[in-house]
């Protein structure tokens, strides 16, 4: 099981701040594919990956990163400077 956290508009589209997910995905991209297949709200949230960032166990990562040993995956829009 992996804790999946959603922030900002990702949370708004999915309707949840977090959930525990049972996954057979090997990479973040595989997890996203599984989530997209669940319901339209997930498909909408993950429609444009260029508008998303991901962190694994609170460290910025990439979509091709492996999930082995990961306890938490967070999805959020890019941060803006200021």
TORKOLVO-713632 format. One record per residue: x, y, z of N, C-alpha, C in turn; residue in one letter. Coordinates in pm, 1 decimal, padded with zeros to 6 digits. Layout:
BEGIN
NODE	X	Y	Z	X	Y	Z	X	Y	Z	a
...
//
This chain:
BEGIN
NODE	00084.9	-00119.5	00000.0	00000.0	00000.0	00000.0	00088.1	00124.1	00000.0	x
NODE	00044.9	00222.3	-00076.2	00115.4	00350.0	-00085.2	00016.2	00460.6	-00051.1	x
NODE	00061.0	00557.4	00028.0	-00019.3	00677.6	00052.5	-00001.5	00770.1	-00066.3	x
NODE	-00112.5	00812.3	-00125.3	-00108.7	00905.4	-00237.7	-00174.8	01035.5	-00192.0	x
NODE	-00100.1	01145.3	-00205.7	-00147.9	01276.7	-00164.3	-00170.3	01362.9	-00287.0	x
NODE	-00276.9	01443.2	-00280.6	-00311.2	01533.1	-00391.0	-00318.0	01674.9	-00337.7	x
NODE	-00257.9	01769.3	-00410.9	-00255.6	01908.1	-00367.1	-00312.7	02000.6	-00473.3	x
NODE	-00363.7	02116.8	-00428.9	-00412.8	02224.8	-00514.3	-00523.0	02173.5	-00607.7	x
NODE	-00515.4	02207.3	-00736.9	-00622.6	02169.0	-00828.8	-00630.3	02019.0	-00852.0	x
NODE	-00523.3	01945.9	-00826.3	-00528.8	01799.7	-00839.4	-00628.1	01745.3	-00736.0	x
NODE	-00617.5	01794.4	-00613.6	-00710.2	01753.8	-00506.9	-00853.1	01794.1	-00542.4	x
NODE	-00870.0	01914.4	-00598.5	-01004.0	01961.0	-00634.1	-01067.7	01872.0	-00740.5	x
NODE	-00990.5	01830.0	-00839.3	-01046.4	01746.8	-00946.2	-01079.4	01606.1	-00896.8	x
NODE	-00993.7	01551.4	-00811.2	-01016.7	01415.2	-00762.6	-01116.7	01413.5	-00647.2	x
NODE	-01116.0	01520.1	-00567.5	-01211.5	01528.5	-00457.1	-01161.7	01467.8	-00327.6	x
NODE	-01033.6	01434.1	-00321.9	-00974.2	01375.5	-00201.0	-00839.2	01440.7	-00174.3	x
NODE	-00805.0	01461.9	-00047.1	-00670.8	01512.7	-00017.3	-00565.7	01401.7	-00018.7	x
NODE	-00609.2	01278.1	00014.2	-00515.7	01164.8	00018.5	-00594.1	01034.3	00018.2	x
NODE	-00526.5	00927.3	-00017.0	-00585.8	00793.5	-00009.9	-00474.1	00690.0	-00006.9	x
NODE	-00507.4	00572.3	00042.7	-00413.1	00460.3	00040.2	-00447.0	00376.4	-00081.4	x
NODE	-00344.3	00347.6	-00161.4	-00365.4	00278.9	-00289.1	-00287.3	00148.5	-00290.6	x
NODE	-00356.8	00042.5	-00326.9	-00291.6	-00086.1	-00352.8	-00253.6	-00084.2	-00500.2	x
NODE	-00125.5	-00098.8	-00529.7	-00081.7	-00087.5	-00668.3	00015.8	-00198.5	-00704.7	x
NODE	00012.4	-00234.8	-00831.4	00112.3	-00328.0	-00884.1	00209.4	-00253.7	-00975.2	x
NODE	00196.6	-00119.9	-00978.4	00281.5	-00037.9	-01065.2	00427.0	-00043.1	-01020.0	x
NODE	00517.1	-00038.5	-01116.7	00660.0	-00040.8	-01089.7	00716.6	00101.3	-01083.4	x
NODE	00653.6	00192.9	-01158.6	00700.4	00331.7	-01163.9	00583.8	00426.3	-01132.9	x
NODE	00617.7	00553.6	-01114.3	00515.0	00656.1	-01094.5	00421.5	00659.3	-01215.1	x
NODE	00476.6	00651.3	-01335.5	00393.8	00653.1	-01456.8	00294.0	00537.1	-01456.9	x
NODE	00336.4	00421.9	-01410.5	00245.9	00307.3	-01400.9	00134.2	00331.6	-01301.5	x
NODE	00167.1	00395.0	-01189.9	00065.6	00430.5	-01090.0	-00035.1	00528.1	-01150.8	x
NODE	00014.1	00626.2	-01224.5	-00074.8	00723.0	-01288.4	-00168.1	00651.3	-01386.2	x
NODE	-00116.1	00557.0	-01462.3	-00200.8	00480.3	-01554.8	-00310.8	00406.4	-01479.0	x
NODE	-00276.1	00346.3	-01365.5	-00377.0	00276.7	-01284.5	-00481.8	00374.4	-01232.5	x
NODE	-00437.9	00490.2	-01185.5	-00532.4	00589.0	-01133.3	-00622.9	00642.9	-01244.2	x
NODE	-00566.2	00672.3	-01359.7	-00645.5	00722.5	-01472.9	-00756.9	00625.5	-01509.7	x
NODE	-00729.2	00496.1	-01499.1	-00825.8	00393.9	-01539.5	-00940.9	00379.3	-01439.6	x
NODE	-00926.7	00436.9	-01320.9	-01030.0	00423.7	-01217.7	-01160.4	00491.8	-01254.0	x
NODE	-01152.4	00621.9	-01276.0	-01271.6	00703.7	-01300.2	-01232.9	00825.9	-01382.0	x
NODE	-01333.9	00891.7	-01437.0	-01310.1	01011.9	-01517.4	-01241.0	01122.3	-01438.5	x
NODE	-01272.6	01134.5	-01309.3	-01210.8	01243.6	-01231.4	-01059.4	01224.5	-01221.1	x
NODE	-01013.3	01101.3	-01213.4	-00869.0	01074.4	-01212.7	-00809.7	01101.4	-01351.0	x
NODE	-00880.4	01058.6	-01454.1	-00833.7	01081.8	-01590.5	-00818.7	01231.8	-01615.9	x
NODE	-00912.1	01311.4	-01566.0	-00905.7	01456.6	-01582.7	-00787.2	01515.1	-01506.2	x
NODE	-00765.3	01467.6	-01385.6	-00656.9	01521.2	-01303.3	-00520.0	01489.6	-01362.2	x
NODE	-00507.5	01375.3	-01427.3	-00378.3	01332.6	-01482.7	-00371.9	01343.9	-01635.2	x
NODE	-00458.0	01427.0	-01692.3	-00463.0	01439.7	-01838.2	-00337.3	01504.4	-01895.4	x
NODE	-00280.9	01601.0	-01824.7	-00165.3	01675.8	-01875.8	-00051.0	01667.3	-01774.5	x
NODE	00037.2	01570.9	-01793.9	00145.5	01550.7	-01697.7	00245.9	01665.1	-01697.5	x
NODE	00249.6	01745.1	-01803.6	00341.4	01858.9	-01803.8	00298.8	01963.9	-01701.1	x
NODE	00174.0	01955.1	-01655.2	00123.1	02049.3	-01554.5	00131.5	01991.0	-01414.3	x
NODE	00203.0	01880.1	-01398.2	00212.8	01812.2	-01268.8	00357.3	01789.2	-01227.8	x
NODE	00377.4	01783.7	-01099.3	00504.5	01741.2	-01041.6	00473.7	01628.1	-00944.1	x
NODE	00576.2	01550.9	-00912.2	00558.3	01439.3	-00819.8	00672.8	01437.2	-00719.8	x
NODE	00639.7	01400.8	-00596.4	00740.6	01380.6	-00493.0	00721.3	01241.4	-00434.5	x
NODE	00832.5	01172.1	-00414.8	00831.4	01039.6	-00352.1	00894.2	01053.3	-00214.8	x
NODE	00818.2	01016.9	-00112.5	00865.0	01032.2	00025.6	00923.2	01172.2	00048.3	x
NODE	00851.8	01272.5	-00000.4	00880.6	01414.8	00017.7	01005.2	01464.5	-00055.5	x
NODE	01047.7	01392.0	-00158.9	01158.8	01438.1	-00242.2	01111.8	01446.9	-00386.9	x
NODE	01133.7	01561.7	-00449.1	01093.9	01581.6	-00587.8	01151.2	01470.3	-00674.9	x
NODE	01069.9	01416.7	-00762.0	01111.9	01302.1	-00841.4	01058.3	01315.0	-00983.6	x
NODE	01070.7	01206.7	-01060.6	01023.5	01206.7	-01198.6	00919.9	01096.2	-01217.1	x
NODE	00848.4	01103.8	-01328.4	00742.0	01007.2	-01353.4	00795.1	00867.6	-01386.5	x
NODE	00923.0	00857.5	-01424.9	00978.0	00724.7	-01453.1	01050.6	00665.5	-01331.9	x
NODE	01039.3	00731.8	-01217.4	01105.1	00683.3	-01095.6	01038.4	00554.9	-01046.0	x
NODE	01118.8	00462.2	-00993.5	01062.4	00337.5	-00940.5	00988.7	00360.4	-00808.9	x
NODE	00887.3	00276.8	-00783.6	00808.7	00287.0	-00661.0	00856.8	00191.9	-00551.6	x
NODE	00954.3	00108.7	-00580.5	01002.0	00010.9	-00481.7	01045.4	00081.9	-00353.9	x
NODE	00986.1	00042.4	-00241.9	01021.7	00098.6	-00112.5	00959.4	00232.8	-00081.1	x
NODE	00884.9	00290.2	-00173.9	00822.9	00420.8	-00152.0	00698.1	00405.9	-00065.8	x
NODE	00684.7	00494.4	00032.1	00568.5	00492.1	00120.9	00466.1	00599.5	00085.0	x
NODE	00512.9	00709.6	00023.4	00423.6	00821.1	-00004.6	00453.9	00882.3	-00140.9	x
NODE	00347.4	00904.1	-00218.6	00357.5	00971.2	-00348.2	00267.5	01094.4	-00341.5	x
NODE	00321.6	01210.4	-00375.7	00243.1	01333.9	-00374.9	00241.9	01394.7	-00514.1	x
NODE	00123.4	01436.3	-00557.7	00106.6	01501.9	-00686.7	00064.0	01645.6	-00664.8	x
NODE	00125.3	01738.8	-00736.8	00096.8	01881.0	-00718.0	00136.3	01958.2	-00843.5	x
NODE	00079.6	02077.9	-00862.5	00121.5	02160.6	-00975.4	00259.4	02218.3	-00949.9	x
NODE	00326.7	02264.1	-01055.5	00459.2	02324.6	-01036.2	00450.6	02444.7	-00942.2	x
NODE	00552.7	02461.6	-00862.9	00558.2	02575.7	-00772.5	00598.5	02698.9	-00852.6	x
NODE	00542.5	02812.2	-00814.3	00580.2	02936.1	-00879.1	00672.0	03014.6	-00786.5	x
NODE	00766.1	03081.6	-00845.3	00859.1	03161.7	-00764.8	00794.9	03290.8	-00720.5	x
NODE	00858.3	03357.9	-00624.7	00797.7	03483.1	-00584.4	00858.3	03542.4	-00463.1	x
//
